[in-house]
Amino acid sequence: MREIENVLLTYRKNKKMIKDFLSKTNNKSDKYVLGELYFCLLTPRSKAVRCRKIVNEMKSKNLLFNPNKGNIKKLMSKFGYALTNKSEYIIIASKNFNEIKNNLTREWLEKNVKGLGMKESSHFLRNVGYKGLGIIDVHVQRFLKKVGLFDREVGAVTKKQYLELEKKFFDLSKKLKIPSEELDIAIWLYQSGEKEFYG
């Protein structure tokens, strides 16, 4: 199937970049983990490169641990980020960070962190070194639809639907003999057309 071949080609071309990114996710410093939490709070309905720029600027301006709405909204405006209500998610996450970092399970994050659902809880955990989770975003959904593994409209899904899609994604990962966290990135690169991966 052509779509499978294209993803395999994308994976082979970008294998080093993918593995280099994943090798960095074992960093367990508070600065790294909190930065990835903010990144994953920002990414829904926005471009990853824009979100990464915001987080990098927060790091350079020492705003990670003491963010305020005014400063965050200024950064969002600087990088053309329209969803300024998410500044509230960042403030809440910063206040609750000690509790969050001691409860790094998808079930807990999804229930207790404002702005993190199943997908972004999985995304955050992958970005801080956890394996065996599926990030079933619109890129993965579109790909699964193209290869006949998803027959609904691409977009928001229930928790039950998410877990069903995740199972299909894992089955595909096993079939292609590519770890799920690497396949997810390959699909994102293929579907988005991006040359760089931002997290």
C-alpha positions in Angstrom: 0.0 0.0 0.0 1.4 3.4 -1.1 0.7 5.2 2.2 2.5 2.6 4.2 5.5 2.7 1.8 5.6 6.5 2.1 5.7 6.4 5.9 8.4 3.7 5.8 10.4 5.9 3.4 9.9 8.9 5.7 11.0 6.8 8.7 14.2 5.7 7.0 15.1 9.2 5.9 14.5 10.7 9.3 15.5 7.8 11.6 18.5 9.5 13.1 16.5 12.7 13.8 13.7 10.6 15.4 16.1 8.6 17.6 18.1 11.8 18.6 14.9 13.4 19.8 13.8 10.4 21.8 17.2 10.0 23.3 16.8 13.5 24.8 13.5 12.7 26.4 15.2 10.9 29.3 16.0 14.3 30.8 14.2 14.3 34.2 15.2 17.8 35.3 12.3 20.0 36.5 13.2 22.6 33.8 12.9 20.0 31.0 9.8 18.3 32.3 7.9 21.6 33.0 8.9 22.9 29.6 7.5 19.8 27.9 4.3 20.1 30.0 3.8 23.7 28.7 4.6 22.6 25.2 1.9 19.9 25.3 -0.6 22.3 26.8 0.0 24.7 23.9 0.0 22.4 20.9 -3.6 21.4 20.4 -5.0 23.4 17.4 -1.7 25.2 16.9 1.6 24.6 15.0 4.3 22.8 17.0 7.0 25.1 15.8 5.2 28.1 17.3 4.6 26.4 20.6 8.3 25.4 20.8 9.4 29.0 20.2 7.1 30.1 23.1 8.6 27.5 25.5 12.2 28.3 24.4 11.6 32.0 25.1 10.1 31.2 28.5 13.2 29.3 29.3 15.5 32.1 28.1 13.6 34.7 30.1 13.4 32.5 33.2 9.6 32.4 33.1 9.1 28.6 33.4 8.8 28.5 37.2 7.2 31.9 37.7 4.9 32.6 34.8 2.3 35.3 34.8 -0.6 35.9 32.4 0.8 39.2 31.2 4.2 37.8 30.2 2.8 34.6 28.7 0.2 36.5 26.6 3.0 38.9 25.3 5.0 35.8 24.2 1.9 34.3 22.5 1.3 37.6 20.7 5.0 37.8 19.6 4.8 34.4 17.9 1.3 34.8 16.5 -0.3 32.3 18.9 -4.0 33.1 19.1 -5.3 30.8 21.9 -4.4 33.1 24.7 -6.8 31.4 27.1 -4.1 28.7 27.4 -2.0 31.1 29.5 -4.4 30.1 32.3 -3.5 26.4 31.8 0.2 27.3 32.1 -0.3 29.2 35.3 -2.3 26.4 36.9 0.2 23.8 35.8 3.1 25.8 37.3 1.3 26.0 40.6 0.6 22.3 40.7 3.9 21.1 39.2 5.2 19.3 42.3 2.0 17.2 42.4 2.1 16.6 38.6 5.7 15.4 38.5 4.9 12.9 41.2 1.9 11.5 39.3 3.2 10.8 35.8 0.5 8.4 34.6 -1.9 9.0 31.7 -4.9 8.3 33.8 -4.0 10.8 36.5 -2.9 13.5 34.1 -6.0 13.2 32.0 -8.2 13.6 35.0 -6.3 16.2 37.0 -4.4 18.6 34.6 -6.5 21.2 33.0 -5.8 21.2 29.2 -4.5 17.6 29.0 -6.8 15.0 27.6 -5.9 11.5 26.5 -3.8 12.7 23.5 -1.9 15.4 25.2 -1.3 13.3 28.3 0.2 10.7 26.0 2.2 13.4 24.2 3.6 14.8 27.4 4.6 11.4 28.8 6.3 10.4 25.5 8.2 13.7 25.6 9.6 13.0 29.1 10.7 9.5 28.3 7.7 7.2 28.7 7.1 4.5 26.1 4.2 2.4 25.0 1.6 5.2 24.5 -0.1 6.2 21.3 -0.4 9.9 20.4 -3.6 9.7 18.3 -3.7 13.2 16.9 -5.3 14.3 13.6 -2.2 13.3 11.7 -2.3 9.7 13.0 -6.1 9.6 12.5 -5.8 10.8 8.9 -3.1 8.2 8.3 -5.1 5.4 9.9 -8.1 6.4 7.8 -6.0 6.3 4.6 -4.9 2.8 5.3 -8.4 1.6 6.2 -8.0 1.4 10.0 -10.3 4.3 10.9 -13.8 4.8 9.5 -15.0 8.0 11.4 -14.5 11.7 10.9 -11.1 12.9 11.8 -11.2 15.0 15.0 -12.2 14.7 18.6 -12.8 11.2 19.9 -14.2 9.7 23.1 -11.9 8.0 25.5 -13.2 4.6 24.3 -12.6 5.5 20.7 -9.1 6.8 21.6 -8.2 3.5 23.2 -9.6 1.5 20.2 -7.5 3.6 17.8 -4.5 3.3 20.0 -4.8 -0.5 19.8 -5.0 -0.3 16.0 -1.9 1.9 16.0 0.0 -0.5 18.2 -0.9 -3.4 15.9 0.4 -1.4 12.9 3.6 -0.6 14.8 4.2 -4.3 15.5 3.4 -5.2 11.8 5.9 -2.6 10.5 8.4 -3.5 13.3 8.8 0.2 14.3 8.5 1.2 17.9 5.2 3.1 18.4 6.9 6.3 19.6 9.1 6.3 16.5 6.2 5.5 14.1 4.1 8.3 15.6 6.9 10.8 14.7 7.3 9.3 11.2 3.6 9.7 10.5 3.6 13.2 11.8 6.5 14.2 9.5 4.9 12.5 6.6 1.4 13.9 7.1 2.5 17.4 8.1 5.2 17.8 5.4 7.5 19.3 8.0 11.3 18.8 7.6 12.0 19.3 11.3 10.4 17.7 14.4 9.6 20.0 17.3 8.4 17.5 19.9 
